[in-house]
Amino acid sequence: MTENIERGPGEGGGPVRFGQDLVSTVSARVCTLMIDLGSRSCGQRMGRFVLPPGDPCTCTGVRLGGHYHHYAPEMQGQDPPLYMDMLPEVTAEVIGRWFNCIASKPVESTLGVTDTGPESTSKVAPGSTPVASTPADTTLVVSTTHEPSMPPADCQAILDAGQTTSGVYTIQHKRQNMQVYCRMEPESGKGFIVFQRRLDGSVSFNRTWQEYADGFGNLTGEFWLGNQKLSSLTRNWGRELVITLRAFAGEEARIRYEYFHVFASEYTYKLIVDGFSEESGDAGDSLGSGTIIRFSTRDEDHDNDGENCAEKFHGGWWYDGCGSDISDWFLSNLNGLYYNNATVDDYMGIQWVTWKGKQVSLKGCEMMTRSKCNWSITEPPADCQEILDAGQNTSGVYTIQHACQNMQVYCHMEPESGKGYIVFQRRLDGSVSFDRTWQGYAEGFGDLTGEFWLGNQKLHSLTRNWGWELVITLRAYDGEEARVRYGKFKIHPSSERNYELYVGDFNAESGDADDSLRLQNHWYFSTPDKDNDFDGDNCAEKFHGGWWYNYCGSDISNWFQSNLNGLYYSNATVDDYMGIQWVTWKGKQVSLKGCEMMTRRK
């Protein structure tokens, strides 16, 4: 279909500009989108969209106003589509996609409620709309409402749309509008979400657990964005962390972590960073690449010390320990008490010990993150749970985005329990051979709508952050079914630990199947061409399938209790340990009719 976007008849000829400028009007308006279809073109997928004069991105609402010819059938499968008169309106979200509009504008904003007393942080009255800033060297902009085109997914998308000025913007994350401070670096083409800033001590960082969860301070000054937002933003392992440090002596340093993730509240907002590098200065790694540390506040002590480190150092942080051997456990605290001078007692103040040592407090710092993924208007779902939460409760094949890569997965939806699972293994009828090579299991094989193995590389990538559970359903030839759950599930990387399995917190959800992964726990994955078991025999070759084998020799009963990737049998009775095995349910001489292994982030 050919689509032309023009002004209506008598509305000042020439094509309407689109996708070039940001909103440049201070008055809201509802625009009428009309369809011009000539009788000769009707039925030939020819048509044009007629808009009123002006920039279409200025519309705070878009409504269908009919057409210039009485033939206006809907053309299926087009983007943008042609609609019939009976469709009352086109949403601003849709028009935003058509015209590549970015509706975010710099605004003034505060976070949470600040303390009374020495801190002077402005507040926004409940229900009020922040007033837009009007920089002298930029086009006049208006504050964001819920009516214009859908806000972008992050600061990077705003920068990519041509907005190079740092400031407060509205983004949309998980279908919720969120105000953030964007640090724009047009020279490098990077736009960051700032989530922490220390400048002058005007805001106290000695806050409660709930305050750190919600966020506090002023986005244009000192603030903490909030642990709930941090956890949500970093959920799909596609973000980097950049920290800038400023000393009282005038020196500055900047460091980067390639991977940055903050766990959910139920996991005490644990921090994990990895891939450290120095971008400028010689600050060193004071967060500790590869370590996982829980967040603590003065009223929620989660460190590994007898003392309350957050209370001792007057700020919430990812503390490990602060006792007599503090030098072994404490290298950073960017939320500590603010000092107006550099020299302090050991570890007090704003600390980055690998840069200035334990007796120097910093003048300021900024922590910011950006997605390494190429998102534009909307952020793709990170897993099946998000798809279910969005109202899609039908099981089937969906596309998610994980670690900046699109991934097709089969989602098993359970709307009655509110849970959406990624299925990574299914056995049904023996139509797909599971007697595969190491590379075959690494990449995955089969058909997502039938029998398949999703792939060990994907399994490791999905479960690397320790927040996943495993559910296994088992089906026997006699018609019985069972379902077991492991509250903890992780697959380690190939390069270091050969896709080692970790499971924990077993629970039988239905049926009387017991824990048959117990003996496979902490064991490497093996295939016929890569034998990682503890036996002189090649267990994967012996049992015709890749699995986390331990041992399969003469005392096999002490080491072998499961193999859901074994040879498929069309009957239940088999030789010892052959076929699809879950020994604690049906014993070693019964092969199962089918099974399904699935996982979800908790």
Secondary structure, 3 states (H helix, E strand, C coil): CEEEEEECCCCCCCECCCCCCCCCCCCCCEEEEEEECCCCCCCCCEEEEEECCCCHHHCCEEEEEEECCCCCCCECCCCCCECCCCCCCCCHHHHHHHHCCCCCCCECCEECCCCCCCCCCCCCCCCCCCCECCCCCCCCCCCCCCCCCCCCCCHHHHHHCCCCCCEEEEEEECCEEEEEEEEEECCCCEEEEEEEEECCCCCCCCCCHHHHHHCEEECCCCEECCHHHHHHHCCCCCEEEEEEEECCCCCEEEEEEEEEEECCHHHCCCEEEEEEEEEECCCCCCCCCCCEECCEECCECCCCCCCCHHHHHCCCECCCCCCCCHHHCCCEECCCCCCCCCECCCCCCCEEHHHHCCCECCCEEEEEEEECCCCCCCCCCCCHHHHHHCCCCCCEEEEEEECCEEEEEEEEEECCCCEEEEEEEEECCCCCCCCCCHHHHHHCEECCCCCEECCHHHHHHHHCCCCEEEEEEEECCCCCEEEEEEEEEEECCHHHHCCCEEEEEEEEEECCCCCCCCCCCCCCCEECCECCCCCCCCHHHHHCCCECCCCCCCCHHHCCCEECCCCCCCCCECCCCCCCEEHHHHCCCECCCEEEEEEEEC
